[in-house]
Amino acid sequence: MAILSLPRIEQRLREHRPVVLDTGGFSRQAAVAAILRERDGVTEALFIKRAQRPGDLWSGHMAFPGGHWEPGDADLATTAMRETREEIGLDLERHGRLLGHLDYMNVNPIGTSIDMLIVPFVFAVGDDLPAFRPNHEVAAVLWGSVPDMFHGRSATRRDMHVRGGMHPFPGYDVQNEIVWGLTYRMLHGFFAVLDPDWRIDDD
């Protein structure tokens, strides 16, 4: 069974014992949906390109669909599904299958005092999804090759505007956009679940 096939990914996630943090110790809680599909024998991951919006810490970035927990959410998996439905019109309860979640992440965005918990949940979908309906927060929906990222074939480095200046950051090229920063870290956590010996050279 190929390590990057959906059945193998599901098996590895079932075997994984993720790091779970106490949600009460964080000022904010959030969740994202790492959505996978197989197309022509290749596993792909769905990304959104966030719209340019003043005040958005991740304005214009490539990301997984997701957002903050709200009081009406039963749990953080519900948050990931609700945000996906709101952002791109994809109902994961109807069209997806939850495979598991990755390690809880303690996130402190650059230039803020925010202490945020984020949990990436992994879902599988078929190749017959309804058309996406992005809302005002989303500029585009893109699919990227998981094998190309896992094996470093799409690895890249670009200068990004951070803290008032341009600085080089590593990432993955997905349809001429760059997946970097927090989502890049989430992918590395995912790849380490699939293969404990997985490594990447960011130098």
DALIN-V335874 format. One record per backbone hydrogen bond with DSSP energy under -0.5 kcal/mol. CO is the residue of the C=O (numbers start at 1). NH is the residue of the N-H. If there is no record, write none. Layout:
BEGIN
co	nh
CO	NH
CO	NH
END
This chain:
BEGIN
co	nh
2	5
5	9
6	10
7	11
8	12
9	13
10	14
11	15
12	16
16	18
19	104
21	23
22	25
23	26
28	117
29	69
30	119
31	67
32	34
32	121
33	35
33	65
34	123
35	46
36	125
37	39
37	44
39	42
42	39
43	146
43	147
44	37
45	144
47	142
48	50
48	63
49	139
49	140
51	53
51	60
53	56
55	57
56	59
58	61
61	50
63	48
65	33
67	31
70	73
75	79
76	80
77	81
78	82
79	83
80	84
81	85
82	86
83	87
84	88
84	89
84	90
85	89
87	135
88	133
89	91
90	92
91	94
91	95
92	96
95	126
97	124
100	122
105	107
105	118
107	116
109	112
114	116
115	27
115	28
116	107
117	30
118	105
119	32
119	121
120	102
121	34
122	99
122	100
123	36
124	97
135	138
137	51
140	49
142	47
144	45
145	149
146	150
147	151
148	153
148	154
149	152
152	155
154	173
156	171
158	160
158	169
160	162
160	167
162	165
165	162
167	160
169	158
170	181
171	156
172	174
172	179
174	177
177	174
178	62
178	180
179	172
180	183
180	184
181	185
182	186
183	187
184	188
185	189
186	190
187	191
188	192
189	193
190	194
191	195
195	198
200	202
END
